[in-house]
Amino acid sequence: MCGIVGYIGYREAYPIVIKGLKRLEYRGYDSAGIMLYDGANIKLSKTKGKVADLEAKANKEITINGTIGIGHTRWATHGVPNDVNSHPHLSNSGDLAIIHNGIIENYAPLKEELIKRGYVFSSDTDTEVLVNLIEEVQKNEKLKLGKAVQIALNQVVGAYAIAVFDKKNPDEIVVARLGSPLAIGIGEGEYFIASDASPFIEYTSNAVYLEDGEMANIRLHKPLKVRKIKDDSLVDPYIQELQMNLEQIEKAGYDHFMLKEIYEQPSVIKDTYRGRLNANEGIIQMSGVEDNLGKFLNADRIIIVACGTSWHAGLVAEYIFEEFARISVEVEYASEFRYRNPIINSRDVVIAISQSGETADTMAAIKLAKEQGAFVFGVCNVVGSSISRETHAGAYTHAGPEIGVASTKAFTTQITVLTMIALRLAKAKGTLSNSDFHMYLQELEIIPEKVKEALETNDKAKEIAATFKDASNCLYLGRGYNFPVALEGALKLKEISYIHAEGYPAAEMKHGPIALIDDQMPVVIIAPKQGHYDKIVSNIQEIKSRSGRIIAVVTKGDTQVRELADYVIEIPETSDALSPLITTIPLQLLSYHIAVMRGCNVDQPRNLAKSVTVE
């Protein structure tokens, strides 16, 4: 699932590959490895643990010279995290080396057949099966590496991004992708390979993103050659100029990327609506929406498909679309949607949301929706990602690189984009009055300032975190627009601090969760003055009477909840519909500080990956 880095050129490969792997650590992983070729020998070093562990080990067990190298960070799928299962893997002859993201679903019968042919396996991985399959094809049919890779890939079922090296032909690396991202950086007399562009951004601004079902022969002193895996037809590669810069992917003085990204939210929300929203003139202009306005206006319903944090943003959007534009909305887990034989027709609009634009389940849902004739609109953060290419139209969030595995600014920028779409449709349909439409535009335009004000709750969140850092369970409650925020707050706490947490609609508390409440149970309640305030107050009283410990997020100046809650975090007032953009901020800060105080790896939580490119 995780990180691929490769280099072929005139520089020493080791520092480029190691630095690249460090840049990809945000994707989440449990082991790391590197292969170098020095003109005569393949040198391999790999280990369970972090890239820093790999550096220490490689410096002891191999010489680190060579101008060709491939490296990998692995998130375990087949086989436990250990040194042997780490990538790269060698073929039985020792001539071929491979790194692989994804899953080969039919690896078991392939392995069985290869064992019958005399192959021996040292790992539990599907990847070792693939490299030996390539070797078997190459040996039996006396083929060059590229052709052998192509034939082998036509025999496998699953998802992959791979880089393969053959020491018998050492001026070439062969790469391929299906369902897992792969970028090729093109320099002067050198090439770079990576899961995304961050490992090579300081060396070149030119990149080719392979499409699904494509492979490339990367050869020294020769132009890049891209082919279709299925039929060997040549593809004219599109060279893209990178927009990312080094400053965006550094911590800028913050202790963690997550904290940096929390504090970036005022600026990235502004970046997301910049050029699209003009409150003074009453304009929302989004080309992906304008060019397909008829599709939206004639839709019988909107289906939102997403996973994790993006699913929570979709839930917020359900409230907003139905309230503003009066269009029926269904929000689906992409992982369930693809398997339950959903009813989709040509008058449906499917909105697919993903931070990375590479989420495997969401990609599969998109393909299913397109096959059924629906119009598919993508909302994602990464330019050139798979979802941006597979959808009919879409909108980028302009959040900039999000390195922390636990999403923060992705959530608020996704809500910003979805809110603008809903407002544009409401304007076209006449379902909002002119005065309300202008009020929401003006309110959205000043949201960054209110988010900045909400960030001033950091010290209060840190104080509360010190009290509850040793809790074993936590309940989050919200109503209406802030029910999804309760889900998101609980997810953040689970992801980075490993405290069990659940989010519920506040009214559902008495239908079961109330049984959990005692004097040890922290209950986080989102209780802004707008919305169902009186009902929330009643829910708080029910918790208080059972000795629950209440942390309340309230509108500045609130007195009623303050009298009942044990701890209060004040946020600026905004409209009910836009309140999730504000209420989520203290919950992000609270989770962050609890995780830090518990000694957790905030940016790389255990077992998690940033871009989930497997099922």
N, C-alpha and C positions, 0 to 999 in steps of 0.2 A: 504493500500500500504506500510505502513512504517515499524515501528520497533516492533519486538517481543523479549521479554526477559523472561526467566523463570529459577527457581532454585528449586531443591529438594535435600535435603542432611542433613548435621549436622551443617552447619553454619547458622547464621542469614541471612535470605533471603533479607531483605529490602535493605541493602547497596549494595549487589550484583546486584539487579534488578535496583535500581536507577542509579548506576554507568554504568550499561549496557545500560540503556536508553539514558544516556548522550553520550555514545560512538556511538549510532545510530542516534543522532540528525542530522548528516550530510545527512540522507536520506530525510529530509524535513517532516514537520508535523504541525498540528495545535492544537492538544490536547494530553493529556497524562493521564495514569491511572495505578493503581497498586492494586492487590489483595494479601493479606497475609492470611495464615492459621496458627493459634497458637495452634492447637491440639483440639480446641473446636469450634472456630468460624471463619467464613469467614469475613474478614475486607476489606472494599473497599474504595478507595479514587480516584477521577478522576476529571479532570478540563480542561477547554479550556485554551490554552496557552502552556508554555514551561515546561520542566521537573523541572526547578527551582520553578515554580509556584506549581507544584504537590508536591514537597518536603515541601514547606511552608504549604500547605493545609493538607497533610497527617500527619504532625507532630502535627497539631491542632485537627484533627477530629478522628484519630485512634491511637491505640497503635501499634508500629511498630515492635513488636517481632513476631517470627515465622520462622520456617525453610523451609517453602514452600511458594513460591511466583511467581506470573506472572505479567508482566508489558507490557505496550503497548504505542507506539506513533502513533497517527492516522492522516492520510491525508484524509480529508472528501470526501466521494463518495455519500453515502446515508445519507442525513440529514446534516444540517449546523454544523459547528464546535461549540459545546457547551458542558457543563458538562454532560448532559444527554446522548448525542450521543457518548461520549467518551467511550473507552473500559477500563477495562473488563465489560462484560455484564453478568448479572445473569439470570438464568431461573426463571420461575414464582414461583417455590417452594423455591428459594434461595439456593438450594443445588448445582447447577452447575454454574461454572464460565468459561467464554470463552474469549480469545483474538483472533483476526482474521485479517489477511491481505488479500486483494483481493476483489472480488465481487461475490455475489450469484445472478446470473442473473434471476432465477425463484423464487426470494423471495416473490414476490407479491401474486401468487396463493398459495404458501405455507402458507403465513401469513393469507390469507383469510380463508383457511381451519382450521388453528390453532385457529383463532378467533371463528369460529363455534364450536370448541371443548372447548371453555371457556377460552382460553388464553388471557391475557391482555398485551398490549405492551406500554412501557413508552417512547421508543425512536423511531426515524425514520429509524433505521439502518436495513440492511439485516442481520447483525450479531446476533441481538437479536432474529430474526426469527430462525436462525440456532441453537442457544442454546436451544430454546424451542422445536424445532423439535427433537433434540437429547433427550430431557427429555421425550417427548411424546412417542418416540420409546422405551426408557428405561422403562417407566412406563407400557405401554401396553403389552410389550413382556417380562417384568421382566428380563431384561438383565443387565449384567455388563456394565460399561461405554464404554470400548473399542469396544464391539460388537455393542452397540447402536450408537456410533460415525460412525462406518463403514456402518451400514444400512442407517443412515441418509445421509451420504455423497453420497451414491449411488442414492439418490433421488434428489440431488441438481445439478444444472448446473452452471458452472462458474469457478472461480479461487480462491484458498485459501491456506493460511498457517495458521493452528489453533493450539492452545494449550487449552485443556479442563481439568478442575479439578472438582472432585465430593467429597464433604465433607463426604459423606457416605462411601467412600473408600479412605481415605486421604493419603495413601502411594503411590499414582500414579498420573501421569499426562499423558494424551493421546494427541499425536500430529499427524498432517497429513499435506500433501502438494499436491497441484496440481497447477502448474503455478506460485507459489510464493515461494521464497527460505526459507529453514529451516535447521539449523545446530544443532546437538546435541553434546555437549561436555561431554566426559566421564572421570570422575575423580575417586578417591578412595572413595567409599561410598557416591558419590554425582553425580548428573547430572546437566547439564546446557542446556538451550534452547535459541536459538537466531536466528535472521534473517541472520546474518553472524557471523563469529567467534570472532569479535573484543570484544564483551562483556565478553568473558571468557578466553581470551588468557593468562592471568597471572595465571589462576588456572589449566589449563590442555593444553597439546599440542595434545590431541587425540580427533578427531571429526568424526562424521558420518553425511554426507550430504544426507538427504532424497531425493530420486528420485521422479519425478512426479508420482502420483497415489499410493504413499506409506504412511503408517501410522506406528506409533511406540507406544508401551506401555512402559513408563518409570517408573520403580518401584524401590523403595528403596531396596537395598541389593539383587537385582535380575538382571540377565543379560538383556541387551536391546533386546526387541523382535520387529522385523519389519515385517510387512505383506503388501500384496497388498490389496488396498481398494476394488478393483473390485471383486476378487475371494477368498480372505482370505488366499492365499498361503503365506507360510513363505519365507522371503528373508534373505539371509546371509549378514548382514550389513558389509560394507567395512569401516574399521577404518583408517582414514587418519591422517598423522602427519602434523600439521599446520606449515606453513613456516613464518607466520606473527610474528612480535615481537612488544612489547609495544612501543618501540622508534619510530616505523614507524607511529603509530597513535596518537602521541603527536605533539604539535605545534612547538617544538624545538626552542622556543624563538621568533617565528614570531607572529604578531598580529592576523593573521587569517590563517586557513588551506589553503585557496586559494593562499595567497602570498607564503607560504611555498612550495606549489606544483608548482607554477610558477618557483620558484628558484631551484626546484629539477630537472628541465628538462635537464640540461646538464648531470647529472648523470644517470637519468633513460633512456635517449636515448642511452647512452653508455651501460647500462644494457640490453637494448632491442637488441642491435646487438652483445653484447659480446658472444663469442663462436659460432657465426653464420657468422661473416664477418671477413675475413683476406685480407686486401687490398694488402699487400706485395706479397701474393701468388695468388691473384686473385680468391679468393674462397668465395662463399656464400653457406652455408650449413644449411638448415632448414629441420628437419626430416619430418615434416608434408607435405612439398612440395616434397622432394626427394622421399618419399614413394609413392607419387601419381603424379609424374612428367608426366606420360603418360596422365593422366586425363586432366591436364592443357594444355599440348602441342596439344592434339587432340580436344580441346574444340572449338566449333563453336563460342562461345561468353562467356564472364564472366558477370554475373549479380551480382551487389553489392546491398545488402539490409541492411538498417540501419535507425536510427532515430537521430534527433538532431545533436549534434557535430559529432557523428560517421558518419552521412550522409555526412557532410562536408568533413571529411577525405576520404570518399568514392569518392566524387567528385574530390578531388585532385588525388586519385588513378586512376580515369578514364583517366585523362590526361597522367599520368605516364605509365600505362599499354599500352595505345594505341601508345604512342610515342616510348617506349622502345621495347615492345614485339609484337607490331602490331596485337593485339587481340582486337576485337570489345567488348566494355564494355557498359553496361547500369547500371545506378545507380538509385535505386528505394527507395522511402520511404517505409519502411516495413509495415507501417500502411495502405498504399494504395495498395501495392503489393498483400496482402493477400485477398483483396476483389474485385479485378478487373479481375478475371479469367485469369491470365497471361498465355502466351504460354511458356511452359518449356519442354525441352526434355532431353534425356539421354546424349546428347553431350554438355550440358550446365554445367558450373561450377558456383555455387552460393557462393559468399563470404559474410558471415554474420558478421557484426561488431557491438560490444557492449562493453562498458567499464565494466559494471557489469556482463555481461553474463547472465542476467536474464530478459532483456527487453521483455515484453509480445508480442508486435507486431513483433519483430524480431524472437522470438521463433516460433510464428505462421507461419511466412514466411518460416522458416527452415522446419517445418513439411510439409508445402505445397510443397516445392521444392523436398523434399525426396519422397513424394508420387508420384510426377511426374517423378521420376527417375533421377534427377540431382545429381551430386556430390556436397556436401556442405562442405565448408571450413570455420571454425570459426576464428575470430580474437577478442580476449577479454583479459581482465586484471585479472580476478578473477579465480584462480585455483579451479577446482572442481565445477564451476558454471554450470547452466543448459545448456548453449550454448556449453560449452566445452564437455559436455557429449552427446548432441544431434547431433552434427555434425560428419561427417565421419572422419575428420582430422582438424588440425588447428594450430595456433601459438599464444602463449601468448605474451603480450606486455611487461611484467616485469616492469610496471610503479610503482608497489607498491600500497598500499591503497590510493585511492583518496577520501578524506573526503569532500572537498568542493563540493557543489552541482553543481556548474558551472565547467564543465570539462576544464582542461588546459593541464596537462601532458598526459592525455588520448589521446588528439588530436595529439600531436607531436609523441607519441610512436606508435600510430596506423599508421600514415603516414610512420614512419620508417619501420615498419613490411611490409607494402604494397609495399614500394619502394624496399625492399630486394627481395620480391617475384617477382616483375616485372623485376628486374635485373637478377635474376636467370633464368627466362623464356626467357629473351632476349639472355642470354648467350647460352642456349640450342637451341634456334631457329636460332641463328646467325643473329638476327635483329639489333644488335649493333656491331660496330667494336670493336676489341680487345682494341684499344687505348681508345675509349669512355667508354667501360665497366670498364677498370682499372681507368680511370679518375673519374667516378662516385663512385666507391668503395672508392677511396682515399678521395674524397670530403665528402662522407657520414661519413667516419671515423673521420674527423675533425669537423663535424657539432657541436658536443658538445662544442668545444672551441668557435665556432662562436655564439652559443646560449648564452654562458657565456658572450661574448662581447655584445650581443644584450641586455642582462639584465642590462648593464651599462646605458641604456637609462631610467632607472627608475626615476631619478630626473627630466629629461626632460618631461617624461610622467606625472609626478606629477604636474609640472608647468603648462602644458597644461590643465590638469584636473581642476585646480583651475579656469581657464578661462571659461571652458565650462560646469561646474558642474550643472548649472541651465538651460541648454538647454532643450527644450521639444522634439526636433527631431534631428536626425543625419543621414547622408547618408554615406555609405561606398562603395567605388568603387575599382575594381581591374580587371585585364585582364589575360586571360590564366590561368596558374597555380595559380594565386593569386585572381581569381574571387571567388573560394570557401573560401579563407581567408577573403575576404570582407564579405561574408555571416557569417562566424564564428565570425568576429569582431563585427558585428551588433548584433548577438545573445548574445554575452557576455555582451554587454552594456545593452540590453533589460533585460537579466536574473537578473542581480545583481543591476542595478541602476534604473530600471523601466523607463528609457528614451526610447521613441519610436525610433527605428533605423531600417534601411533597407539596405541590401547589393545588389549591382547590378553589372553586367559586365559594365565596364566604357563606352563601346560603346553604351550601351542601354540607357544611361542617356538622350540622346536627343530624345528618343522615349517615353517620358513621365515624368520621374522624374525631368528633368530640370525645369519643371514648379514650383517646390517647392523651387528652389534656390533663396535666397535673403540674405541680410546682417545679418540675424539672424541664418542662416542655416550652422552649421559646416559640412564640407564634408571631410571625411578621405579618402585619396587616397594612394593606395599601388603602389609605382612607383620605383621599383628597376631598376638598369641600364640594367640588362639582360631582354630579352623578348621584349614586345611590347612598348618599351620606348617612341619612337617618337609619337606613337598614344596616349599614356597616357598624354604626354605633351600637345597635341592638346586638349584633354578633360579638362585638367587643365585650359587652356586658355579660354575655353568656360565657365567654372565656374567663373573664375576671372572676366570676362567681365560682369557677372551678380551679382557681389558683394558678391559671396559666400565666406565663411571663410574657408580657406584650411589648413588642417593638412596633411602633406605628409610624408610617410615613404619612405626614399630614401637610395640608396647605399652611403656609406661613400665617401666623396669627390665630390658629385654631386653639380653642379653649376646651371644647367639649370632650374630644378624644384625649387631650393632654391630661385631664383629670383621671382618666381610666387607665392609661398606658403606663408601663414601667419606664419605657424609653421612647422618646419622640425625635424624629428627624423631620425638619421642616423644609419644604420645597416651595418654589414660587407658584403662584396660581396660574392656571391656563385653562383652556376649554377642555371639557370632558374628553372629546374625541382625540385631542392631541396630548392628553396627559401621560400616556405611556412613554412618550419621549423624555419626560421629566422623571416620572416615578421609578423608572428602571435604574437611574443613575445611582442613588444611594444603595440599591440592592447590589449593584456591581461592586461598589466600594466595600460594602460589608463583607461580601464573599471574598474579595481580594485580601482584606486585612486578616480575616479569620484563617485563610489558607497560609498566609505568610507566618502568622503566629504559631501555626501548627507545624511549621517547617516543611510544607509541601512545595513541590516544584510547580510554581504557578503557571509558567509558560508552557510546560510540557507535562501535563498531568498523566499519571500512570494509565496505561491501557488505551489511551485516546490518540486519535490521529486527526490532523487538521482537515485533510481532504480525504473523505471516505470513498475510495474508488473501488471497493469491493463490497459484496453483499454481507 
